[in-house]
Amino acid sequence: MELRQAGLLQQPFRTHGKPLAVLSYASKVAALNMLADTCAHPHGLSLLQGPALSGKSTLIRSFVETLHEDCSFALINGKGLNTTNLLIAVLRQFGYELDLNSANELLGLVRVFALQQAASHKAPLLIIENAQDLNPSALRALSELAELRVRNASALKMVLVSSRSLKTIMAAKAMESLAKRVVHDFHLRPMNREETKLYLHTKLRAAGSDCPEFVFPEEICLDIWNASGGWPGIADRVALLALAAARTLPVHVTAVEHPALPLGTWSQSEVSNLQPDEIVPPAPPRLIVTNNGSVINELSMQKPRAIIGRSEYNDISIDSRFVSRHHALLVRHGTATFLMDLNSTNGTFVNSKRVSNHVLMHDDVITIGHHRVKFHDPCATIFADFDGTEFADTVIMKTMEDMRALLAQENTALLPTATENLPTIQT
C-alpha cells in the first residue's frame, strides 16, 4: 500500500536517520534519568545495555540534545576501533585538528583536555556506542583515562553503550579501574503493550494520519507488540512491512510478520528478580474464525477458557447447523492451550485429524463444521507438560460447571418475562 492511501504524508516508521516522532516509555524515562545522574555523579561512569534495535541510539541522541551548551561531549561508535583511532575520534569531537600519530601523544592530549575541563568544574562526557566491539588496546586506554582525578572527582565522565552484556569485559583484571567506577549497570527493557500501541499511533499521527486507530486497530497493535517483543526498532520494521503488505485499511493481522526476537542483555537471575510490572507478558492466544476464506470473527483469549458452539452464549458463536450448541472447549494451562471436543455431533478436527482432546500448537487449524478456527500463539511452539490425570479431571469438572451455567442461562432466557398484567391465583 502506498503511503497516501493510508492518509500518510511521509513514512512514519523510519529505519534510518532521525525518527519522525520520539516517544517516552517507562524504560526510556528510567534510562534518561540514569544518564542525567551519571553526569551529576562525581565519578560518573555507567553501562547502558540493550539488544540490537532496542532504541539505544535514539535514546542517546535524545539525551545529548538536553545537555547544556557548555558541556563538552564526544559520541563515538567504537566498533572495531583500536587505541589510535579511538583517541583521534574523541579529540576531533572535542574540537582538535590533529597532526599527531603516536598513541601516547594522543592519550596525553586527551588527559590534558579532560583535566583542564574538570578543573573548571565541567568534566567532559565520553559516550561510546558498540563498546563491546572495541579493540582490547582501546579498552585499556579507556581504563587509563578512568583513573584521572581532579579534587577527588573523576576528570572524565563515561557511558559505555553495548548490544550485549558488558559483565564479562568489566570482570577482566585490566578493566578494574573502569569497573570500580560503575555507578549504573542499566539494561533497557522493551515497551509493554499499551506503550507499543501509543508508540505506533503517535508515529502514524505525526506522519499525517487523522485516525491512526483505523490504520492500526487494537488487535494489530497487539500483534505488532507480540511480533516485536516491544523493542522499538523491531516494532518500526514490523509496522513498516505491515503497511507495505496491506492492500486495504484497516491493516489485517495477516500482514504482520513475526521475526526472530533478540534476547535481553540481562541474565536469567536478573529476570527472576524483576517486579511483575517490569516483565512484559506474552500476548494471549488469538482465535481467528473463517468461512470460505473470509474472516467472520476473532477472539483474544484473555480468560482461561473459551467455548465454541452454535449457542449465542458461547465465547465464539457459529451459526451453522453443522455446529453443536456447545461444540468445543479451549482451556489455558500456563503457556499451553488444551482443546476438548464436547461430544459434538459432527466432531472437532485439528489439521484435518479428528480429535477428542489436543494440545494446540501455533498456527494449528481447528475445523468445526464448515468453519475453520486458526489458533495464533507464537509462544506455543513446543508441547507443554500437563499434570496428567489431575489436569484432565480438572478440565472435565470445569467443563461440567461451564455447561451447567450456560444451560441455566439459556433456559432462563427462554422463559417469558414476568409482567404486572399476568393473572393472579385466586384462593
SULJO-V405060 format. One record per residue. RES is the residue in three letters. SS is DSSP state (h for helix, s for strand, l for the rest). PSI is psi in degrees with one decimal (none if undefined). NEAR is the number of other ideal C-beta (glycine too) atoms within 10 Angstrom. Layout:
[[RES SS PSI NEAR] [RES SS PSI NEAR]]
This chain:
[[MET l 135.3 17] [GLU l 152.7 8] [LEU h -41.5 16] [ARG h -26.4 9] [GLN h -26.9 12] [ALA h 9.4 21] [GLY l 25.4 16] [LEU l 139.7 21] [LEU l -21.7 11] [GLN l 171.5 10] [GLN l 118.3 14] [PRO l -24.7 28] [PHE l 72.0 22] [ARG l 138.9 15] [THR l -5.4 11] [HIS l 154.3 5] [GLY l -168.6 6] [LYS l 132.3 8] [PRO l 149.3 20] [LEU l -36.3 17] [ALA l 141.7 13] [VAL l 124.0 17] [LEU l 139.6 19] [SER l 145.0 12] [TYR l 170.3 19] [ALA h -51.1 14] [SER h -36.3 24] [LYS h -42.7 21] [VAL h -43.4 10] [ALA h -38.8 14] [ALA h -41.2 24] [LEU h -40.0 16] [ASN h -38.7 12] [MET h -43.5 18] [LEU h -40.6 26] [ALA h -40.5 14] [ASP h -34.6 13] [THR h -43.1 24] [CYS h -31.8 18] [ALA h -21.0 9] [HIS l 138.0 16] [PRO l -24.7 13] [HIS l 34.7 17] [GLY l 115.5 23] [LEU s 120.9 23] [SER s 156.9 23] [LEU s 128.1 26] [LEU s 113.9 26] [GLN s 144.4 23] [GLY l 146.8 27] [PRO l 170.4 21] [ALA l 139.3 11] [LEU l 24.0 21] [SER l -1.4 25] [GLY l 16.2 26] [LYS h -47.3 22] [SER h -44.1 16] [THR h -41.1 17] [LEU h -48.6 20] [ILE h -42.8 19] [ARG h -32.1 14] [SER h -37.7 17] [PHE h -46.6 23] [VAL h -24.4 13] [GLU l -19.3 8] [THR l -9.1 11] [LEU l 145.9 14] [HIS l 148.1 7] [GLU l -20.8 4] [ASP l -8.8 8] [CYS l 122.1 15] [SER l 128.1 16] [PHE s 153.8 16] [ALA s 129.4 18] [LEU s 111.2 19] [ILE s 139.1 21] [ASN s 109.8 14] [GLY l 2.7 23] [LYS l 111.8 13] [GLY l 7.4 11] [LEU l 136.1 23] [ASN l -175.6 14] [THR h -50.1 21] [THR h -48.5 19] [ASN h -35.9 16] [LEU h -48.4 25] [LEU h -36.8 26] [ILE h -44.8 17] [ALA h -41.2 17] [VAL h -48.7 27] [LEU h -37.7 19] [ARG h -38.6 13] [GLN h -22.5 16] [PHE l 3.6 17] [GLY l 13.4 9] [TYR l 138.4 15] [GLU l 123.1 6] [LEU l 139.2 12] [ASP l 10.3 6] [LEU l 147.7 16] [ASN l -20.8 9] [SER l 133.3 10] [ALA h -36.5 18] [ASN h -40.5 10] [GLU h -41.6 13] [LEU h -43.8 22] [LEU h -39.4 20] [GLY h -38.3 13] [LEU h -38.7 17] [VAL h -40.3 23] [ARG h -48.9 16] [VAL h -45.9 10] [PHE h -46.9 19] [ALA h -43.5 23] [LEU h -39.5 15] [GLN h -44.3 13] [GLN h -44.8 20] [ALA h -35.4 20] [ALA h -24.4 12] [SER l 17.1 9] [HIS l 30.7 9] [LYS l 60.1 13] [ALA l 128.0 24] [PRO s 161.9 21] [LEU s 129.9 22] [LEU s 118.5 25] [ILE s 124.2 24] [ILE s 112.1 26] [GLU s 157.0 20] [ASN l 41.9 18] [ALA h -24.8 27] [GLN h -17.7 19] [ASP h 11.9 16] [LEU l 145.8 24] [ASN l 142.3 17] [PRO h -35.5 13] [SER h -34.6 13] [ALA h -37.7 23] [LEU h -38.3 20] [ARG h -36.6 17] [ALA h -41.3 23] [LEU h -38.3 24] [SER h -37.0 17] [GLU h -44.1 14] [LEU h -29.2 21] [ALA l -18.1 23] [GLU l -6.5 15] [LEU l 135.1 17] [ARG s 146.8 14] [VAL s 120.1 18] [ARG l 52.4 9] [ASN l 20.8 7] [ALA s 153.0 15] [SER s 142.5 21] [ALA l -12.4 21] [LEU s 116.1 26] [LYS s 146.9 27] [MET s 145.7 23] [VAL s 120.0 25] [LEU s 120.3 25] [VAL s 132.7 26] [SER s 149.0 23] [SER l 1.5 18] [ARG l 167.0 17] [SER l 136.6 19] [LEU l 10.8 21] [LYS h -44.8 14] [THR h -42.8 10] [ILE h -44.2 20] [MET h -22.4 16] [ALA h -12.0 10] [ALA l 145.2 14] [LYS h -39.4 6] [ALA h -17.8 12] [MET h 12.4 20] [GLU h -41.3 14] [SER h -26.9 16] [LEU h -48.5 24] [ALA h -39.1 20] [LYS l -13.2 12] [ARG l -6.8 18] [VAL l 120.8 19] [VAL l -21.5 16] [HIS s 128.1 17] [ASP s 88.9 18] [PHE s 132.5 22] [HIS s 120.3 19] [LEU l 140.9 22] [ARG l 154.0 22] [PRO l 168.6 25] [MET l 149.2 25] [ASN l -179.5 18] [ARG h -37.7 17] [GLU h -39.5 11] [GLU h -37.4 21] [THR h -42.8 26] [LYS h -45.6 21] [LEU h -39.3 16] [TYR h -48.2 26] [LEU h -46.6 28] [HIS h -36.3 19] [THR h -41.7 16] [LYS h -39.5 25] [LEU h -41.8 26] [ARG h -41.2 18] [ALA h -25.7 18] [ALA l -1.0 21] [GLY l -1.4 16] [SER l 128.6 20] [ASP l -22.8 9] [CYS l 76.5 12] [PRO h -25.1 24] [GLU h -22.4 16] [PHE h -37.4 14] [VAL h -52.1 26] [PHE l 89.9 28] [PRO l 176.3 17] [GLU h -46.9 11] [GLU h -29.6 17] [ILE h -43.0 22] [CYS h -40.7 22] [LEU h -40.6 20] [ASP h -37.3 27] [ILE h -38.9 27] [TRP h -44.1 25] [ASN h -40.9 24] [ALA h -31.7 23] [SER h -10.7 27] [GLY l 7.7 24] [GLY l 1.6 23] [TRP l 126.6 26] [PRO h -47.8 27] [GLY h -36.7 20] [ILE h -38.8 23] [ALA h -40.1 26] [ASP h -46.4 24] [ARG h -41.3 18] [VAL h -42.2 25] [ALA h -40.5 27] [LEU h -45.7 15] [LEU h -36.4 16] [ALA h -41.9 25] [LEU h -42.4 23] [ALA h -35.1 12] [ALA h -21.9 14] [ALA l 142.2 20] [ARG l -28.9 9] [THR l 168.5 9] [LEU l 148.4 16] [PRO l 159.1 14] [VAL l 137.3 24] [HIS l 155.7 18] [VAL h -25.4 19] [THR h -15.4 13] [ALA h -8.3 19] [VAL l 119.7 22] [GLU l 154.9 14] [HIS l 90.6 15] [PRO l 167.9 13] [ALA l 137.4 6] [LEU l 144.1 17] [PRO l 157.4 18] [LEU l 153.2 10] [GLY l 163.8 21] [THR l -7.3 23] [TRP l 160.4 19] [SER l 166.3 12] [GLN h -34.4 9] [SER h -33.3 7] [GLU h -36.5 13] [VAL h -41.5 11] [SER h -20.7 8] [ASN l -1.6 10] [LEU l 149.0 12] [GLN l 151.6 6] [PRO h -35.8 6] [ASP h -3.9 9] [GLU h -14.7 13] [ILE l 127.0 12] [VAL l 114.1 21] [PRO l 152.3 9] [PRO l 151.1 13] [ALA l 145.9 18] [PRO l 156.4 17] [PRO l 153.3 23] [ARG s 141.5 18] [LEU s 120.6 22] [ILE s 113.2 19] [VAL s 127.3 20] [THR s 155.9 15] [ASN s 121.8 14] [ASN l 36.8 8] [GLY l -4.6 6] [SER s 135.8 7] [VAL s 123.6 13] [ILE s -14.1 13] [ASN s 150.9 15] [GLU s 146.3 16] [LEU s 130.0 18] [SER s 123.5 16] [MET l 76.6 20] [GLN l -24.9 9] [LYS l 163.1 12] [PRO l -9.8 11] [ARG s 155.7 18] [ALA s 136.7 22] [ILE s 134.3 21] [ILE s 135.0 29] [GLY s -176.4 22] [ARG l -28.7 19] [SER l 143.0 19] [GLU l -11.7 11] [TYR l -4.3 16] [ASN l 161.7 20] [ASP l -39.5 15] [ILE s 116.2 21] [SER s 126.0 16] [ILE l 112.0 22] [ASP l 89.8 10] [SER l 139.4 15] [ARG l -12.3 10] [PHE l -0.9 14] [VAL l 130.2 24] [SER l 160.5 23] [ARG l -46.8 17] [HIS l 101.5 22] [HIS l -47.9 28] [ALA s 154.1 26] [LEU s 134.5 25] [LEU s 133.2 25] [VAL s 130.6 22] [ARG s 134.2 17] [HIS s 97.0 17] [GLY l -122.2 8] [THR l 6.8 12] [ALA s 156.5 20] [THR s 129.2 27] [PHE s 129.6 19] [LEU s 133.1 22] [MET s 128.6 20] [ASP s 134.8 20] [LEU l 52.6 18] [ASN l 42.9 10] [SER l 156.7 20] [THR l -44.8 11] [ASN l 1.2 16] [GLY l 165.3 16] [THR s 133.9 24] [PHE s 142.0 17] [VAL s 118.6 21] [ASN l 44.1 12] [SER l 7.8 7] [LYS s 128.6 8] [ARG s 136.2 12] [VAL s 152.7 17] [SER l -33.3 12] [ASN s 154.0 16] [HIS s 138.3 21] [VAL s 117.2 18] [LEU l 143.6 19] [MET l 160.9 16] [HIS l 132.0 16] [ASP l 12.7 13] [ASP l 147.1 18] [VAL s 117.7 14] [ILE s 127.1 24] [THR s 124.1 17] [ILE s 110.0 25] [GLY l -129.0 20] [HIS l 8.7 13] [HIS s 151.3 21] [ARG s 141.5 16] [VAL s 110.2 25] [LYS s 129.8 18] [PHE s 116.1 21] [HIS s 107.1 21] [ASP l 92.5 23] [PRO l -20.3 15] [CYS l -19.9 15] [ALA l 70.4 20] [THR l -7.4 9] [ILE l 153.9 11] [PHE l 127.0 9] [ALA l 157.5 13] [ASP l 132.5 11] [PHE l 163.7 16] [ASP l 40.1 10] [GLY h -131.3 8] [THR h -37.8 8] [GLU h -42.9 9] [PHE h -43.5 15] [ALA h -43.7 14] [ASP h -40.7 11] [THR h -43.3 14] [VAL h -45.0 18] [ILE h -44.3 13] [MET h -43.4 10] [LYS h -39.5 15] [THR h -45.0 17] [MET h -41.7 10] [GLU h -44.4 10] [ASP h -42.9 17] [MET h -44.4 15] [ARG h -44.7 10] [ALA h -44.1 11] [LEU h -42.6 17] [LEU h -39.1 14] [ALA h -42.3 11] [GLN h -47.9 13] [GLU h -43.0 14] [ASN h -37.6 9] [THR h -39.1 8] [ALA h -25.1 10] [LEU h -15.5 7] [LEU l 147.7 7] [PRO l 146.9 6] [THR l 131.5 5] [ALA l 136.5 7] [THR l 164.9 6] [GLU l -10.5 4] [ASN l -3.2 5] [LEU l 141.1 7] [PRO l 148.3 5] [THR l 157.1 5] [ILE l 126.7 4] [GLN l 136.0 4] [THR l none 3]]
